[in-house]
Amino acid sequence: MNWRRQSGALIDKQIDFPEEFGISRTQAFEALLYLRKAYPDFDEQAAGVAWAEDQINEVSQEYVARAEKLGLYRRATNDDQNDEQAPATDDVYGESQLVRMRRSNEARAQSEEEARLEREKAEEAARIAKLQTEKTSSSDAGRKIPGQDTSDHLGVGASSTATLARPVERKAWVKYYEDRATLIKDKAPPPISKLRRLLPSFLVTLLVLGGCYILHTAYVPPPTSARYFPDLTPGTATISLLAGTMLVVLLAYRIPPLWRIMNTYFISVPAAPTAASTFLSTFTHQQFNHLFFNVILLYAFGQYLHEDVGRGTFLAIFLACGTVANYAALTSYVLRNKWNMYAFGSSTGVYGVIAATCLLRADHDIEVFGVRIPATGLTMLLVFTALEIALLLRGGGAARGISFEAHFSGLLAGAACAGGVRWEVEREKRRLALGTNLGGGEPLMVQTDARTDRQ
């Protein structure tokens, strides 16, 4: 529909699609309304005029070529044109002034029309070049990820007009891997029931939650002598490992032979879901600025959560929140038949870490990069949530491409993890008060004052 609107073919093809595409007139009309709302400055009428002129020229060239082949027509030579410019007349008084004025007016009108068409073509070319420049500058790699849009943050957005109107030319071998990486080739989701789309991912989510619980209860931190980087704090080492893993995934998206694997297993696609993507999409980023933003938030809040609960519980919270939020977003898209969506990014796990950090320090000030903020953790979380809601309601272009379903699910999952940790600590306090020491597992810490007490 965007190509028809950009090329001017909309006046000819209208909004009807072949039956094999499975696109109804209502869907096509909604797509057209969306494009008109997203790009209101585009002149459909001018594009339609240009399309009609191109079609007329093509038909005229076919008939002229056919007439020349049959010997019915001969192109005018330079001599013929000179004769036409000086037509013979039998009038002894010569050519009249009215005839000369008419020819002059016709020539001037033709030149003005040609100038107008050239000016419109130049303006259209400049507009398309500007859109392509904006598209290129918004992508660190300067390329469109195969089968996906390079929208910022976690979530989806319609592909840009420049990309649809003027596809990026690629080398043949890159085009081969791009075609293989396209998950849905017939523009329609596979005929899979909603249960089959959700059940495998649900089982993977349960499996990840079980592994996270084992990690939370059974992980024993190594002694300092056994650590690879003893000079780094445990929190810095853990977050650096997560950031390094995300960087490897981002770099893998710059290798064309890996595109199909990455699109299949590292991006959650409701139209063609893969169970493993519910977990692996937490580590996926396609732009450096998206990765940088998430790593900064993870380091700012994760350091203190790691200090409060230890490495095993910290990793369990991050992985569990990321997986649960990804599955919640997938479920939301599938139940609402949002087949054009896809989701990726560590925002789900990061938001879970933020919520858990703020709630475990709910009654005490929060530190970010060593700077104490004069606000309790609960206040900080409420402000953060309010900003997210404001972005959802009035974000405009800034909110485009953000999966708010995943973000809010991550916050709720992090809050649930913090509640579970507090419940375990209170239970252990009561048992210790009764003289029962339940050893095992990694010691937990909770913020009770300006310092942290080990339980």
C-alpha positions as CSV (number, residue, x, y, z in Angstrom):
1,M,0.0,0.0,0.0
2,N,2.9,2.4,0.8
3,W,4.5,1.6,-2.6
4,R,1.2,2.3,-4.4
5,R,0.9,5.6,-2.5
6,Q,4.5,6.7,-3.1
7,S,4.6,5.7,-6.8
8,G,1.2,7.1,-7.7
9,A,-0.2,3.7,-8.6
10,L,-3.0,4.2,-6.0
11,I,-5.1,6.0,-8.6
12,D,-4.9,3.0,-10.9
13,K,-4.8,0.0,-8.6
14,Q,-6.9,1.5,-5.7
15,I,-6.9,-0.6,-2.5
16,D,-7.8,-4.0,-4.0
17,F,-5.3,-6.9,-3.6
18,P,-5.3,-10.3,-5.1
19,E,-7.3,-12.9,-3.2
20,E,-4.2,-15.1,-2.6
21,F,-2.7,-12.3,-0.4
22,G,-5.6,-12.7,2.1
23,I,-5.9,-8.9,2.5
24,S,-9.4,-7.6,2.8
25,R,-10.5,-4.1,1.6
26,T,-11.0,-3.1,5.2
27,Q,-7.4,-4.0,6.1
28,A,-6.1,-2.2,3.0
29,F,-8.2,0.9,3.8
30,E,-6.9,1.0,7.4
31,A,-3.3,0.7,6.1
32,L,-3.9,3.6,3.7
33,L,-5.4,5.7,6.6
34,Y,-2.3,4.9,8.7
35,L,0.1,5.9,6.0
36,R,-1.8,9.2,5.4
37,K,-1.7,9.9,9.1
38,A,1.9,9.0,9.5
39,Y,3.1,10.9,6.5
40,P,0.5,13.7,5.9
41,D,2.9,15.9,3.8
42,F,3.1,13.5,0.9
43,D,1.2,14.8,-2.2
44,E,-0.8,11.8,-3.5
45,Q,-2.4,13.8,-6.3
46,A,1.0,14.9,-7.8
47,A,2.3,11.3,-7.5
48,G,-0.9,10.1,-9.3
49,V,-0.3,12.6,-12.1
50,A,3.3,11.5,-12.5
51,W,2.1,7.8,-12.6
52,A,-0.5,8.6,-15.3
53,E,2.1,10.4,-17.4
54,D,4.5,7.5,-17.1
55,Q,1.8,5.0,-18.1
56,I,0.8,7.2,-21.1
57,N,4.4,7.4,-22.2
58,E,4.8,3.6,-21.9
59,V,1.7,2.9,-24.0
60,S,2.7,5.5,-26.6
61,Q,6.2,4.1,-27.0
62,E,4.7,0.6,-27.5
63,Y,2.4,1.8,-30.3
64,V,5.1,3.9,-31.9
65,A,7.5,0.9,-31.9
66,R,4.7,-1.3,-33.4
67,A,3.9,1.2,-36.1
68,E,7.5,1.6,-37.1
69,K,7.9,-2.1,-37.3
70,L,4.8,-2.4,-39.6
71,G,6.1,0.5,-41.7
72,L,3.1,2.7,-40.8
73,Y,5.2,5.4,-39.1
74,R,8.6,7.0,-39.5
75,R,10.3,9.2,-37.0
76,A,10.9,12.7,-38.0
77,T,14.4,13.6,-39.1
78,N,16.2,16.9,-38.5
79,D,15.3,18.0,-42.1
80,D,11.6,17.3,-41.4
81,Q,11.7,19.3,-38.2
82,N,13.3,22.2,-40.1
83,D,10.5,22.0,-42.6
84,E,7.9,22.0,-39.9
85,Q,9.5,25.1,-38.3
86,A,9.1,27.0,-41.5
87,P,5.8,25.8,-42.9
88,A,4.9,26.7,-46.5
89,T,2.0,28.9,-47.1
90,D,0.1,29.9,-50.3
91,D,-0.9,33.2,-48.8
92,V,0.8,36.0,-50.8
93,Y,0.8,38.1,-47.6
94,G,2.7,35.6,-45.6
95,E,2.0,34.1,-42.2
96,S,-0.5,36.1,-40.1
97,Q,0.3,37.6,-36.8
98,L,-2.4,35.5,-35.1
99,V,-0.8,32.3,-36.2
100,R,2.6,33.4,-34.9
101,M,1.1,34.4,-31.6
102,R,-0.7,31.0,-31.2
103,R,2.5,29.1,-31.9
104,S,4.4,31.3,-29.5
105,N,1.9,30.7,-26.8
106,E,1.8,27.0,-27.3
107,A,5.6,26.8,-27.2
108,R,5.7,28.9,-24.0
109,A,3.0,26.8,-22.3
110,Q,4.9,23.6,-23.3
111,S,8.2,24.9,-21.8
112,E,6.4,26.0,-18.6
113,E,4.8,22.5,-18.3
114,E,8.2,20.8,-18.8
115,A,9.8,23.1,-16.2
116,R,7.0,22.3,-13.7
117,L,7.5,18.6,-14.2
118,E,11.2,18.9,-13.8
119,R,10.8,21.0,-10.6
120,E,8.4,18.4,-9.1
121,K,10.7,15.6,-9.9
122,A,13.6,17.4,-8.3
123,E,11.6,18.1,-5.2
124,E,10.5,14.5,-5.0
125,A,14.1,13.3,-5.4
126,A,15.3,15.7,-2.7
127,R,12.5,14.5,-0.3
128,I,13.4,10.8,-0.9
129,A,17.1,11.5,-0.4
130,K,16.4,13.3,2.9
131,L,14.3,10.3,4.1
132,Q,17.1,7.9,3.1
133,T,19.7,10.0,4.9
134,E,17.6,10.1,8.1
135,K,17.1,6.3,7.8
136,T,20.9,5.7,7.4
137,S,21.8,8.1,10.2
138,S,19.4,6.3,12.6
139,S,21.2,3.0,12.1
140,D,24.7,2.6,13.5
141,A,25.5,-0.1,10.9
142,G,23.9,1.9,8.1
143,R,21.9,-1.1,7.0
144,K,18.4,-2.5,7.3
145,I,18.2,-5.7,9.3
146,P,16.8,-8.4,7.0
147,G,13.1,-9.0,7.6
148,Q,13.0,-6.5,10.5
149,D,12.8,-2.8,10.9
150,T,15.5,-0.8,12.6
151,S,13.1,0.9,15.0
152,D,14.8,2.0,18.2
153,H,14.1,0.3,21.6
154,L,12.2,-2.9,22.2
155,G,9.2,-3.3,19.9
156,V,8.0,-2.6,16.4
157,G,7.1,0.2,14.1
158,A,6.1,0.5,10.5
159,S,9.0,0.5,8.1
160,S,10.0,3.9,7.0
161,T,8.7,5.4,3.8
162,A,12.2,5.7,2.3
163,T,12.8,2.0,2.8
164,L,9.6,0.9,1.2
165,A,9.7,3.4,-1.7
166,R,13.3,2.9,-2.6
167,P,14.7,-0.5,-1.4
168,V,18.4,-0.5,-0.5
169,E,20.5,-2.1,-3.2
170,R,22.6,-4.9,-1.8
171,K,25.2,-7.2,-3.3
172,A,24.0,-10.5,-4.7
173,W,25.5,-12.6,-1.9
174,V,24.1,-10.3,0.8
175,K,20.7,-10.4,-0.9
176,Y,20.8,-14.2,-0.8
177,Y,21.1,-14.2,3.0
178,E,18.6,-11.5,3.4
179,D,16.0,-13.5,1.4
180,R,16.8,-16.6,3.6
181,A,16.4,-14.5,6.8
182,T,12.9,-13.3,5.9
183,L,10.6,-15.3,8.2
184,I,7.3,-14.6,6.4
185,K,7.5,-14.5,2.6
186,D,3.9,-14.6,1.6
187,K,2.9,-11.4,3.6
188,A,0.4,-13.5,5.7
189,P,1.0,-15.3,9.0
190,P,1.2,-19.1,8.9
191,P,-2.1,-20.8,9.7
192,I,-1.2,-21.7,13.3
193,S,-3.7,-21.7,16.2
194,K,-3.1,-19.3,19.0
195,L,-2.5,-22.2,21.4
196,R,0.3,-23.6,19.2
197,R,1.8,-20.2,19.1
198,L,1.8,-19.7,22.9
199,L,2.2,-23.2,24.4
200,P,5.8,-23.9,23.4
201,S,6.9,-20.5,24.7
202,F,5.0,-21.0,27.9
203,L,6.8,-24.2,28.5
204,V,10.2,-22.5,27.9
205,T,9.1,-19.8,30.3
206,L,8.4,-22.4,33.0
207,L,11.7,-24.0,32.3
208,V,13.6,-20.7,32.6
209,L,11.8,-19.9,35.9
210,G,12.7,-23.3,37.3
211,G,16.4,-22.7,36.3
212,C,16.3,-19.3,37.9
213,Y,14.9,-20.7,41.1
214,I,17.7,-23.2,41.3
215,L,20.2,-20.4,40.5
216,H,18.7,-18.3,43.3
217,T,18.8,-21.1,45.9
218,A,21.8,-23.2,45.0
219,Y,24.4,-20.7,43.7
220,V,27.5,-20.4,45.9
221,P,29.9,-17.5,45.1
222,P,33.5,-18.5,44.4
223,P,36.3,-17.3,46.7
224,T,38.3,-14.3,45.6
225,S,41.3,-16.5,44.7
226,A,39.1,-18.4,42.2
227,R,37.8,-15.4,40.4
228,Y,39.1,-14.5,36.9
229,F,39.0,-10.7,37.7
230,P,39.5,-10.4,41.4
231,D,40.1,-6.6,41.2
232,L,36.6,-6.0,39.9
233,T,33.6,-6.0,42.2
234,P,31.3,-9.1,41.8
235,G,28.5,-6.8,40.6
236,T,30.7,-5.1,37.9
237,A,32.0,-8.5,36.7
238,T,28.4,-9.9,36.4
239,I,27.0,-6.9,34.6
240,S,30.0,-6.8,32.3
241,L,29.4,-10.5,31.4
242,L,25.8,-9.7,30.5
243,A,26.8,-6.6,28.5
244,G,29.4,-8.6,26.6
245,T,26.9,-11.3,25.7
246,M,24.6,-8.6,24.3
247,L,27.4,-7.1,22.4
248,V,28.2,-10.4,20.8
249,V,24.6,-10.8,19.7
250,L,24.6,-7.3,18.3
251,L,27.8,-8.0,16.3
252,A,26.3,-11.2,15.0
253,Y,23.6,-9.2,13.3
254,R,26.3,-7.6,11.2
255,I,27.2,-11.0,9.7
256,P,24.8,-11.9,6.8
257,P,25.2,-15.7,7.0
258,L,23.9,-15.5,10.6
259,W,20.8,-13.4,9.8
260,R,18.4,-16.4,9.5
261,I,19.5,-17.9,12.8
262,M,19.3,-14.6,14.6
263,N,15.8,-13.7,13.2
264,T,14.5,-17.2,14.1
265,Y,15.8,-17.6,17.6
266,F,16.7,-14.1,18.9
267,I,13.6,-12.1,18.1
268,S,10.1,-12.8,19.3
269,V,7.7,-12.8,16.3
270,P,4.0,-13.4,17.1
271,A,3.3,-14.4,13.5
272,A,5.9,-17.1,13.5
273,P,7.1,-17.6,17.1
274,T,10.0,-19.7,18.2
275,A,9.9,-21.0,21.8
276,A,13.6,-20.3,22.4
277,S,13.2,-16.6,21.3
278,T,11.2,-16.0,24.5
279,F,14.4,-16.3,26.4
280,L,17.1,-15.4,23.9
281,S,15.4,-12.1,22.7
282,T,16.4,-10.6,26.0
283,F,20.0,-10.4,24.8
284,T,19.2,-9.0,21.3
285,H,19.9,-5.4,20.2
286,Q,20.3,-4.2,16.6
287,Q,21.6,-0.7,17.3
288,F,24.4,0.5,19.6
289,N,22.4,3.3,21.1
290,H,19.7,0.8,22.2
291,L,22.3,-1.4,23.8
292,F,24.1,1.5,25.4
293,F,21.0,2.9,27.0
294,N,20.0,-0.5,28.5
295,V,23.5,-1.3,29.8
296,I,23.7,2.1,31.5
297,L,20.4,1.5,33.3
298,L,21.5,-2.1,34.2
299,Y,24.8,-0.9,35.6
300,A,23.2,2.1,37.5
301,F,20.6,-0.1,39.4
302,G,22.1,-3.5,39.0
303,Q,25.2,-2.8,41.1
304,Y,23.0,-2.2,44.2
305,L,20.7,-5.1,43.6
306,H,23.8,-7.3,43.2
307,E,25.1,-6.0,46.4
308,D,21.8,-6.6,48.2
309,V,21.0,-10.2,47.0
310,G,24.2,-11.6,45.5
311,R,25.1,-12.9,42.1
312,G,22.9,-16.0,41.9
313,T,19.7,-14.1,42.9
314,F,20.6,-11.1,40.7
315,L,21.0,-13.3,37.6
316,A,17.8,-15.1,38.5
317,I,15.9,-11.9,38.7
318,F,17.3,-10.5,35.4
319,L,16.7,-13.7,33.4
320,A,13.3,-14.4,35.0
321,C,11.9,-10.9,34.4
322,G,13.2,-10.8,30.9
323,T,11.6,-14.1,29.9
324,V,8.3,-13.5,31.7
325,A,7.9,-10.0,30.2
326,N,8.8,-11.3,26.7
327,Y,6.1,-14.0,27.0
328,A,3.6,-11.5,28.3
329,A,4.2,-9.3,25.3
330,L,4.0,-12.3,23.0
331,T,0.7,-13.3,24.5
332,S,-0.7,-9.8,24.2
333,Y,0.2,-9.6,20.5
334,V,-1.2,-13.1,19.7
335,L,-4.5,-12.6,21.5
336,R,-5.0,-9.2,19.7
337,N,-3.9,-10.6,16.3
338,K,-1.0,-8.2,16.1
339,W,0.9,-10.2,13.5
340,N,3.0,-7.4,12.2
341,M,4.8,-7.0,15.6
342,Y,8.1,-8.3,16.8
343,A,10.0,-7.7,20.0
344,F,13.6,-7.8,21.3
345,G,15.9,-6.1,23.8
346,S,17.1,-6.4,27.4
347,S,14.7,-3.7,28.5
348,T,12.4,-6.4,30.0
349,G,15.2,-7.7,32.3
350,V,16.5,-4.2,33.0
351,Y,13.1,-2.9,34.1
352,G,12.8,-5.9,36.4
353,V,16.1,-5.1,38.0
354,I,15.0,-1.5,38.5
355,A,11.8,-2.5,40.1
356,A,13.5,-5.0,42.4
357,T,16.2,-2.6,43.4
358,C,13.7,0.2,44.3
359,L,11.4,-2.1,46.3
360,L,14.2,-3.8,48.2
361,R,15.3,-0.3,49.2
362,A,11.7,1.0,49.4
363,D,12.2,2.9,52.7
364,H,15.7,4.3,52.0
365,D,17.4,6.6,49.6
366,I,18.6,5.3,46.2
367,E,22.1,5.7,44.9
368,V,22.8,6.0,41.1
369,F,26.5,5.8,40.1
370,G,27.4,6.5,43.7
371,V,25.3,9.7,43.9
372,R,22.6,9.5,46.6
373,I,19.2,10.6,45.4
374,P,17.1,12.2,48.1
375,A,14.1,9.9,47.4
376,T,13.2,6.5,48.7
377,G,13.2,3.5,46.4
378,L,9.4,3.4,46.3
379,T,9.2,7.0,45.3
380,M,11.9,6.4,42.6
381,L,9.9,3.5,41.2
382,L,6.6,5.5,41.2
383,V,8.3,8.3,39.3
384,F,9.9,5.9,36.8
385,T,6.5,4.2,36.2
386,A,4.8,7.6,35.8
387,L,7.3,8.6,33.2
388,E,6.7,5.4,31.3
389,I,2.9,6.0,31.4
390,A,3.4,9.6,30.2
391,L,5.5,8.3,27.3
392,L,2.8,5.8,26.5
393,L,0.0,8.4,26.5
394,R,1.7,11.3,24.9
395,G,5.0,10.1,23.6
396,G,4.4,10.7,20.0
397,G,7.4,9.8,17.8
398,A,9.5,9.1,20.9
399,A,7.2,6.2,21.8
400,R,7.1,4.7,18.4
401,G,8.7,1.2,18.4
402,I,8.5,0.7,22.1
403,S,6.8,-2.4,23.5
404,F,5.0,-1.0,26.6
405,E,3.5,-4.4,27.2
406,A,6.9,-5.8,27.7
407,H,8.1,-2.9,29.8
408,F,5.3,-2.9,32.3
409,S,5.4,-6.7,32.5
410,G,9.1,-6.4,33.4
411,L,8.3,-3.9,36.1
412,L,5.6,-6.2,37.6
413,A,7.9,-9.2,37.4
414,G,10.7,-7.3,39.2
415,A,8.2,-6.3,41.9
416,A,7.2,-9.9,42.3
417,C,10.8,-11.0,42.6
418,A,11.5,-8.3,45.2
419,G,8.4,-9.5,47.2
420,G,9.6,-13.0,47.1
421,V,13.1,-12.0,48.3
422,R,11.6,-10.0,51.2
423,W,9.3,-12.9,52.1
424,E,12.3,-15.3,52.2
425,V,14.3,-13.0,54.4
426,E,11.4,-12.4,56.8
427,R,10.9,-16.2,57.0
428,E,14.5,-16.8,57.7
429,K,14.5,-14.1,60.4
430,R,11.6,-15.8,62.2
431,R,13.3,-19.2,62.1
432,L,16.6,-17.8,63.3
433,A,14.6,-16.1,66.2
434,L,13.3,-19.6,67.0
435,G,16.8,-21.0,67.0
436,T,16.4,-22.9,63.7
437,N,19.2,-22.3,61.3
438,L,18.2,-23.4,57.8
439,G,21.6,-23.4,56.0
440,G,22.1,-23.7,52.3
441,G,21.8,-21.3,49.4
442,E,23.5,-18.0,49.1
443,P,23.0,-15.5,52.0
444,L,20.5,-12.8,51.2
445,M,20.8,-9.1,52.2
446,V,18.1,-6.5,52.5
447,Q,18.4,-2.8,53.1
448,T,17.5,-2.1,56.8
449,D,19.3,1.1,57.4
450,A,22.1,3.2,55.9
451,R,24.0,-0.1,55.7
452,T,23.1,-3.7,54.7
453,D,22.8,-6.6,57.1
454,R,23.5,-10.2,56.1
455,Q,20.9,-12.7,57.1
